[in-house]
Amino acid sequence: MTLRKPPLREVHAGEGATFTEFGGWDMPVEFDSIKVEHAAVREAAGIFDVSHMGQIEVAGPDAEELMQRLTSNDVTQLGHGDSHYSMITDEEGTILDDTVVYRLPDDRDATFLFVPNAGHDEQMYRRWTDYRDQWGLDASVENVTDEYAMYAVQGPDAPDLVADATDDDVTDLSKFEGAYASFAGADCWTARTGYTGEDGFEVIVPADAAEAVWELFDCQSCGLGARDTLRMEMGFLLSGQDFDAESNPRTPYEAGVGWTVKLDSEFVGRDALERADEEGTDEKFVGIKLVDRGVPRHGYDVTDTDGHIVGEVTSGTMSPTLDEPIALGYVPTEYADVGTNVRVMVRGQPKKAKIANTPFLSDQQ
C-alpha cells in the first residue's frame, strides 16, 4: 500500500529526518535524536509536523446536532473559537477514536472542525455521512485532510515564537481556544492545544503555504518519537495503542477519560456508557513506574507479586525527563491504587514496579 505523505515530506528529508510508517502515513520520527527533541520541548520549544492528523469540516443547519450525536462531549457548550476533547464511540460505548472538536468563528463556511487520528479520517468521514443520511439531517461533511498541513509548536517559548510569526494577536487565547491568524500571508486556524503537556499552539496551514509557514519557526524540528515520549510522561492516550476498537476495546471509563462523557446528551453509545458508569469498571488505565532497571514496552505483561498476570503495558519508555522507566496500561481496579506493588515482565524477567500517578512529572510523585 502506498503511504500518504505530508506536504513537507521532502523538506524533512532534506533536514536529515528519518521516517516511519504511522497510521498509513510516511512521517518523520526523528530529526536529531528523541532525547534532544524531547528536551527542547520541555525546556524551550520545538515544532512537530502533525499533518497525519485528520481534518473534517461540518457545516449546515443541523451541523451541531450531527456533532452532538456522534461525539461524547457536549458541543452545545462550545462558543465560537472554543474547542474540547471528546470521544467517538460505537453503540456498545467502545472508543473508536478520540478527537478535538473546534467550533469555528461564525464568519466561516464551516461550523465545526474535528481532528481524528492518523488513518481515521476516511473512516470518520463515512461515519458522519452515513449517520447524517440515516437521520435525515441537513449538514455537509468534508474531509479536508489533504488540503492542509498541521504543525504543533510546543514548549515554554512557543507563545513568543508564534507571536513573532504573525501580526495577529493569538497569545491572548486561552487553553483550547482558537482563532484564524495570518502566517506568511496564509490564513491559518491557530489553537492553543497540543499533545505534550507544555504550552503551545497547533496551526492548520493551507498546503500551498506549508513550507513558508514551517520556516517561520526558528526552533528544534521534532518527530513522532519525541511526541510519543512527551505524551507518555503526561499519561495521554494514543489511539490504536492505548485503546483500539478491534484489538483492545475500551470504554472512556476504563481509559480514564470518563470526564469527556456527558450522559445528559444523546449520542451513539450513550445508553451503554450510562450502564457502564452505574456498574463501574473491572479494569483501569494507570501509570506504572519501574523500580528495577529495564524498559517497559507495549505488550509486556503486568503481574502481581506472585507472578500471576493481571494486566498489560500499552505504552512504555525510558522517560527522558525523569531518566526513569515509565509505562501506561490496564490493571484490575483492585490493583489500580497509587503505590500498589506489581511486576512488569521485561524480556521474560519480572521487574519490580509500582502503580503511579499521571502525569509522571507531577510534584506528587
N, C-alpha and C positions, 0 to 999 in steps of 0.2 A: 504494500500500500504506500502511495506517495504521501510523504509527510507535508503538512501545511507549514508555511514559513512566515515568520513575522516580516513586516516591511523592511526592517534593517538587518536581515539575516547576513547579508554580505558585508555590511558595515561592521557588524560584530566580529565576523571572521577576520576582517582587516585589523581589528583591535587585538587579535590573538585569542579570542574566546574559544573554548571547547564546548561542544554541543551534546545534547542528549534528547532522546525522544520522550515527550511528555504529553499525554492526552492527545496523541496524533499530531503533535507539533514538533518541529525541529528547533529547540530553544537553547540559548546559551546557559550552560551550567556553571562555568567559571570564566572569569576574565583574568584574574591574578591568582588568588587562592581563596578558598572558602574562609579561612581564618582572617585574612586581610580584609576581605569584603565585609564579613560579619563585624569586625572591629570598627570599620569605617562607619557603619550604620549606627552602632551603639555609641560611638564617640564623636562623630562629625556628621557625615551624610554619604549616602550612596544612591545611585539611580538603577532601577530594575526595568528591563523591558518585559512587561507582562501582557503583551499583545495576544498571548494564547487564551486569555480570559475572554469570554463571550460578551457581546453587547446586543441586547434585544430591546427594541423600542415598541411601546404600546400606546396607542392613541385612540381617540374617538369617544362618543358619548358614554359607552359602557366600559371604558378602559379601567376605571377604578374598581368596578365590580369584578372584572376578569382577574385583576391582580389580587383582589381581596379573597377570591375563591380558590386561587391556586398557590397562595403563599400563606405561611402560618402566622405571620405578624400582622398588625393592624395598619394597613396602608391609609385608612381614612384619617389617621392621626398625623400623617406627614404633610407639612406645609410645603409650598414651592421652594425648591432648593434643599429640602431635607432628605435624609436617607435613613435606612435602618438595615440591620442584619436579619435575615429570615431563612426559614427552611421551606423546601419544596418537598411535599410528602405524598405518598400514594394512599389508597383507600385504607390500608392497614396501619397507617401512621409511620411507615418506614421512610427514612430520609432518602430522597432521590438525589438531592443536591442541596448545598447551601448557597446563599446569594446575598448580594447587597442590592436593595431596591431604592432608586432615586425618583423623587417626584420633581420633574423638571420645571423651570420657570414658565409662567403662564403665557409668555410670548413665543413659545416654541411649538413646532408642529406636533411633537410627541408629548404625551402627558407623563409617561413613566419610561425609565431606562432601568433594566435589571441586568446583572452581570453573573451569568452561570460560569462554572469552572471549565477548564480546558477540556475540549471534546464533548461538552454537553450542550453546545449552542443549538445544533440541529435538533437534538432530542427535545429540548425545551421549546424551540420554535414550533415543532409538531405538536407538542403537548398543549401549548397555548392555542394554536389554531384549531386543533381537534375539539377541545373543550369549548372554545368560542362558538364553533359551529353547532355543537351538541346542545348548548344552552341558548342558542339563538341571540347572541349578544352582538351589538354594533360596536366593533372595535377592530382596528388594524394592528397587525403584528408584523414587525420587520426584523429579520436577522441582519444586523449591520456589522457583524464582527469583522468581515474582510474589508470594510471601508475605513477602518481606523487602526491606529497603533494605540497602545496604552502603556504609560510609564508610571512607576511609583518612585517618587523622590522622598526618601525616608531618613530620619536621624535628627539629632538636636539642631543641626544647622540647616535643615531642609526648609523651614519657613523663610529664612533670609535668602536662600538660593532661589526659591520660587518667586519671592517678591522682586528680586533683581531681574528676573527673566520676563516680567510683564509690567505694563503700566497700569494694569487693573489692580484694584485692591482686593486681594484674596486672603491676606493674612488675618483679616478680621473674622474669617469664617471659623465657626466653632467645629468641634469634632462631629463628623457625619453631616456637615453642611457642605453645599457645593454651589458653584456659580460658573457661568461662562466667562472666560478670560482670553485675551489675545496673546499668543506666544508666536514669535517670528511671523506675525501677520495672520496666523491661523486662529480660528475660533475654536477653543478647546473647553470641554467640560472639565472642571477642576474641583476636586472634592477633598476635604480633609479626612481622608480614610487611608487605611493601609493594613498590612498583614505582618508587621514586625514588632509591634509594641512600642515603637518610637513615634514621635510626632512626624507629620509629613503629609504629602498630597499624592493623589492619583490623578493623572491627567490623560484624558482621552483625546487623541490627536488625529485629524484627518490624515489618511495615509500619504497623501502627496506632500505633506509638511513634516513627515516623520523624522527625517534626518535633520532638518533645520531646527526643530524643537529639541531633539536629543542633544545637539551640540551646544545648546544654551546653558546646560548644567555642567559646571566645572567641578565634578566630584567623582568619586570612585564608581566605575561601572561594576555592577553586581549581577551574578547569575542566580539560577534557581537553587544551587547548592546552599548559598548563604541565606536565601529566602527561607529555605527549609529549616536550617538551624535556628534562625531568628524566631520563626513561628513556633518551633518546638519549645524554646525557652519560655514562651508565653503560654504554652498549653493550647494553642489554637488548632482546630481540626483541619485535616487535609482530606478533601473529598477523594474517594477512591482508595484511601489507605486507612484512615481512622473510622471511616464508615463506607460501605458500598452496598447498594441495594441487592446485589447478587451474592457477593462473597462474604460480606459482613453486615447484614441488615441491622440497622439500629434505629430506635426512635429518638426524638430530641431529648427525651428524659434520660435515656441511657447515655446519650452522648454529652450530657452536661449542659445542654443549651435549651432546657425547658422554658427559660425566660423568653424565648422567641415565639412561644406558642400562646396565642390569645384565644382561649376557648369560648369567649363571647362573640367571636366572629365565625361565619360559616365558610369553611374551606375543605378541600379534599383531604380526608384523613382526620378531620376534627373529631368525629364520634369515636374512632378508635383511640385517639390520643386522650380523650376525656376518660375512657375506661382505663387506659394505662396510667393516667395521673391518679385515679382513685385507687388502683391496685398496687401502685408502686412498682419499682423495677428490681429484677433479680441481680442485675449487674450494673456497674457504674464505670464511667470513664475517669481515670485517675492519672495523676503524676506519680512517677516512680524514680527514686534516686538509688543508684547502686552504691553500696558501702565498699564492696570489694572492687578490685581493678577489673576492667572489662568494658566492652562497648555493647549495649543492647541494640538489637536491630528488629525491624519488622518481622513478625512471625515467630519470635522467640517465646517459649513457654514461660509463664509465671507460675510458680508453685508455692505451696505453703512450706513451713519449716520442716515438715516431714517428707517433702518431696512429691506430694500429690499435686497434679496440675490443676490450677484454679483459674487461670486466665491466660492472656496472650498480649504481648507487646505489639502495638500497631505502628508506633513510630519510636525511634531511638537514635541517640547520637552522643558524642562527647561534646558537652556544652563548651563552646569557645569562650564564653564569658566567665563561667564558673570553673572551667577546667575539671569538670566532674561528669561522669556518665549519667545521662537522664533518659527517661522513657515516658511514653504515654501508652495507655492500654486499658483494657476492661478486666475487672475482677468482680467476684460476687460482692454484694453490698456488705456482707459481714467482714470483708477484708478491706473495705474502702476507707476506713478511718485513717487520718494522717498519723504516721508513726507506726502503723502495723508492719511487722516484720514479714517479709516474703523472700523468695529467691527468684532470680532470673536465670534461665538456662542459657548460658553463653557458650556456644560451640560444645555443647554437651556437658558443661561444667556448671554446677549451681553456684551462683554469685549472690552474696548477701545483699539485700536491698530493703528499702522502706517506702511505704506509700507517702507521698509528699504533696504539699500544696502547689498549685499553679496559680500565677506564673512562678516558675522556679526562681526568678530573680527577686521575688518578694522578700522584704526585710524579715518577714515572719519565719523564713527558713533559717 
